[in-house]
């Protein structure tokens, strides 16, 4: 059940920003509407997100992480942080040469 780059971005956006409609995912995640639709469908099939009706926003479905989706997003967030730290060390070492 591999995740593509856009699915990872959707998971991380939901982890950092909280539940939101697809339209917000498009603007917050800077992802095209088609990519969001495709990614959310894939994540729904994988059991990593779920949709719920939002009565205060007419006809809007809110996308939220499932328990498994939250765990996956937290792991992605950790990996992203570790990559960032590794890049800092590489930059520091390159500057010392």
Backbone as CSV, one residue per row, in Angstrom:
resi,resn,N_x,N_y,N_z,CA_x,CA_y,CA_z,C_x,C_y,C_z
1,UNK,0.838,-1.186,0.000,0.000,0.000,0.000,0.886,1.254,0.000
2,UNK,1.681,1.442,-1.041,2.550,2.623,-1.095,1.743,3.913,-1.255
3,UNK,2.328,4.992,-0.780,1.719,6.314,-0.896,2.491,7.115,-1.929
4,UNK,1.759,7.867,-2.748,2.472,8.750,-3.677,2.737,10.092,-2.982
5,UNK,3.487,10.931,-3.654,3.897,12.211,-3.051,2.704,13.072,-2.643
6,UNK,1.684,13.122,-3.486,0.519,13.959,-3.187,-0.258,13.409,-1.995
7,UNK,-0.378,12.094,-1.905,-1.054,11.505,-0.747,-0.302,11.857,0.537
8,UNK,1.018,11.825,0.479,1.823,12.213,1.642,1.568,13.667,2.013
9,UNK,1.497,14.542,1.010,1.241,15.961,1.279,-0.130,16.164,1.902
10,UNK,-1.128,15.413,1.434,-2.475,15.507,2.006,-2.453,15.055,3.467
11,UNK,-1.805,13.930,3.746,-1.728,13.445,5.130,-1.045,14.456,6.035
12,UNK,0.077,15.004,5.581,0.805,15.977,6.401,0.001,17.260,6.600
13,UNK,-0.701,17.700,5.572,-1.534,18.902,5.705,-2.634,18.671,6.727
14,UNK,-3.286,17.510,6.682,-4.344,17.207,7.655,-3.783,17.086,9.062
15,UNK,-2.598,16.517,9.203,-1.969,16.401,10.523,-1.675,17.785,11.095
16,UNK,-1.131,18.664,10.273,-0.684,19.984,10.749,-1.815,21.006,10.863
17,UNK,-2.808,20.890,9.984,-3.875,21.908,9.939,-5.208,21.423,10.499
18,UNK,-5.384,20.115,10.621,-6.636,19.567,11.114,-7.602,19.242,9.985
19,UNK,-8.775,18.711,10.346,-9.780,18.325,9.347,-10.195,19.525,8.498
20,UNK,-10.478,19.271,7.226,-10.869,20.361,6.330,-11.555,19.815,5.091
21,UNK,-12.327,20.676,4.410,-12.916,20.273,3.135,-11.833,20.172,2.057
22,UNK,-12.150,19.450,0.984,-11.198,19.303,-0.121,-10.759,20.653,-0.678
23,UNK,-11.659,21.615,-0.714,-11.305,22.932,-1.266,-10.192,23.593,-0.449
24,UNK,-10.187,23.383,0.867,-9.125,23.931,1.702,-7.820,23.186,1.471
25,UNK,-7.920,21.862,1.250,-6.722,21.072,0.949,-6.035,21.590,-0.313
26,UNK,-6.836,21.996,-1.271,-6.298,22.526,-2.525,-5.474,23.778,-2.250
27,UNK,-6.011,24.693,-1.442,-5.297,25.943,-1.184,-4.186,25.777,-0.143
28,UNK,-4.444,25.044,0.929,-3.439,24.869,1.987,-2.255,24.033,1.517
29,UNK,-2.556,22.952,0.801,-1.507,22.058,0.357,-0.914,22.436,-0.986
30,UNK,-1.478,23.487,-1.606,-1.036,23.924,-2.936,-1.016,22.741,-3.904
31,UNK,-2.163,22.048,-3.947,-2.333,20.856,-4.774,-3.485,21.113,-5.731
32,UNK,-3.371,20.641,-6.959,-4.419,20.855,-7.950,-5.696,20.117,-7.541
33,UNK,-6.855,20.616,-7.982,-8.124,19.958,-7.639,-8.164,18.482,-8.046
34,UNK,-7.681,18.163,-9.248,-7.687,16.771,-9.693,-6.796,15.897,-8.818
35,UNK,-5.632,16.427,-8.444,-4.706,15.670,-7.595,-5.308,15.437,-6.211
36,UNK,-5.984,16.444,-5.666,-6.632,16.274,-4.354,-7.716,15.208,-4.446
37,UNK,-8.541,15.272,-5.482,-9.619,14.291,-5.649,-9.048,12.877,-5.744
38,UNK,-8.021,12.719,-6.565,-7.388,11.410,-6.753,-6.751,10.923,-5.446
39,UNK,-6.035,11.803,-4.757,-5.350,11.437,-3.518,-6.333,11.087,-2.411
40,UNK,-7.362,11.888,-2.253,-8.353,11.609,-1.203,-9.041,10.273,-1.483
41,UNK,-9.362,10.007,-2.745,-9.981,8.718,-3.091,-9.058,7.563,-2.722
42,UNK,-7.777,7.701,-3.059,-6.809,6.664,-2.720,-6.651,6.485,-1.227
43,UNK,-6.598,7.591,-0.496,-6.450,7.526,0.958,-7.696,6.944,1.629
44,UNK,-8.874,7.230,1.065,-10.113,6.627,1.568,-10.061,5.115,1.396
45,UNK,-9.638,4.653,0.220,-9.552,3.212,-0.051,-8.533,2.536,0.857
46,UNK,-7.478,3.248,1.196,-6.435,2.694,2.062,-6.795,2.781,3.546
47,UNK,-7.908,3.451,3.858,-8.345,3.571,5.245,-7.565,4.585,6.059
48,UNK,-6.920,5.549,5.383,-6.106,6.533,6.086,-6.843,7.843,6.357
49,UNK,-7.920,8.095,5.626,-8.775,9.260,5.882,-10.235,8.816,5.818
50,UNK,-11.100,9.650,6.349,-12.539,9.436,6.210,-13.196,10.781,5.951
51,UNK,-14.401,10.713,5.394,-15.177,11.926,5.112,-16.351,11.989,6.075
52,UNK,-16.682,13.207,6.476,-17.881,13.390,7.282,-18.598,14.635,6.790
53,UNK,-19.899,14.605,6.887,-20.714,15.741,6.462,-20.534,16.895,7.425
54,UNK,-20.434,18.082,6.888,-20.330,19.291,7.703,-21.592,20.109,7.462
55,UNK,-22.418,20.198,8.460,-23.702,20.892,8.306,-23.549,22.395,8.205
56,UNK,-22.501,22.935,8.842,-22.338,24.393,8.819,-21.831,24.886,7.457
57,UNK,-21.208,23.997,6.688,-20.771,24.346,5.335,-21.615,23.511,4.386
58,UNK,-22.473,24.170,3.672,-23.454,23.482,2.844,-22.804,22.513,1.859
59,UNK,-23.250,21.286,1.889,-22.825,20.207,0.995,-21.331,19.885,1.071
60,UNK,-20.653,20.371,2.066,-19.218,20.116,2.172,-18.967,18.836,2.961
61,UNK,-17.995,18.083,2.503,-17.536,16.916,3.244,-16.162,17.252,3.800
62,UNK,-16.016,17.021,5.081,-14.765,17.301,5.763,-13.899,16.039,5.701
63,UNK,-12.641,16.224,5.328,-11.690,15.123,5.264,-10.896,15.131,6.569
64,UNK,-10.786,13.970,7.192,-10.054,13.865,8.452,-9.251,12.572,8.447
65,UNK,-8.219,12.543,9.262,-7.385,11.359,9.397,-8.088,10.295,10.229
66,UNK,-7.918,9.040,9.849,-8.327,7.928,10.700,-7.191,7.709,11.708
67,UNK,-7.358,6.782,12.603,-6.290,6.465,13.559,-5.040,6.034,12.804
68,UNK,-5.221,5.177,11.799,-4.078,4.703,11.017,-3.474,5.836,10.189
69,UNK,-4.330,6.711,9.676,-3.850,7.857,8.912,-3.027,8.801,9.770
70,UNK,-3.465,8.998,11.015,-2.714,9.860,11.941,-1.337,9.261,12.228
71,UNK,-1.289,7.953,12.462,-0.001,7.301,12.723,0.915,7.422,11.502
72,UNK,0.361,7.200,10.312,1.163,7.314,9.084,1.665,8.742,8.911
73,UNK,0.796,9.723,9.139,1.178,11.130,8.993,2.245,11.515,10.016
74,UNK,2.125,11.013,11.241,3.131,11.303,12.270,4.488,10.715,11.883
75,UNK,4.477,9.511,11.315,5.741,8.913,10.861,6.343,9.724,9.716
76,UNK,5.500,10.155,8.772,5.984,10.993,7.672,6.568,12.295,8.198
77,UNK,5.913,12.874,9.186,6.381,14.119,9.775,7.748,13.920,10.434
78,UNK,7.921,12.819,11.129,9.211,12.501,11.761,10.294,12.342,10.701
79,UNK,9.985,11.596,9.652,10.959,11.380,8.574,11.335,12.699,7.930
80,UNK,10.342,13.536,7.678,10.600,14.849,7.079,11.516,15.672,7.987
81,UNK,11.285,15.603,9.294,12.128,16.320,10.248,13.549,15.787,10.262
82,UNK,13.690,14.475,10.190,15.023,13.873,10.169,15.780,14.239,8.896
83,UNK,15.081,14.282,7.787,15.715,14.691,6.528,16.182,16.137,6.635
84,UNK,15.346,16.993,7.217,15.720,18.392,7.403,16.959,18.533,8.269
85,UNK,17.028,17.757,9.351,18.204,17.787,10.225,19.445,17.297,9.486
86,UNK,19.294,16.231,8.720,20.431,15.690,7.963,20.934,16.705,6.946
87,UNK,20.004,17.434,6.319,20.401,18.453,5.339,21.164,19.585,6.011
88,UNK,20.780,19.944,7.235,21.504,20.992,7.973,22.940,20.561,8.225
89,UNK,23.117,19.301,8.632,24.459,18.797,8.917,25.311,18.757,7.653
90,UNK,24.720,18.372,6.551,25.449,18.338,5.282,25.856,19.750,4.885
91,UNK,24.960,20.710,5.062,25.246,22.096,4.724,26.354,22.652,5.601
92,UNK,26.306,22.347,6.898,27.338,22.806,7.829,28.678,22.205,7.451
93,UNK,28.727,20.923,7.181,29.977,20.258,6.811,30.523,20.790,5.486
94,UNK,29.635,21.042,4.541,30.078,21.586,3.251,30.674,22.981,3.436
95,UNK,30.116,23.748,4.360,30.616,25.093,4.640,31.952,25.081,5.363
96,UNK,32.265,23.993,6.050,33.521,23.874,6.792,34.695,23.467,5.895
97,UNK,34.384,22.940,4.724,35.461,22.446,3.834,36.261,23.567,3.252
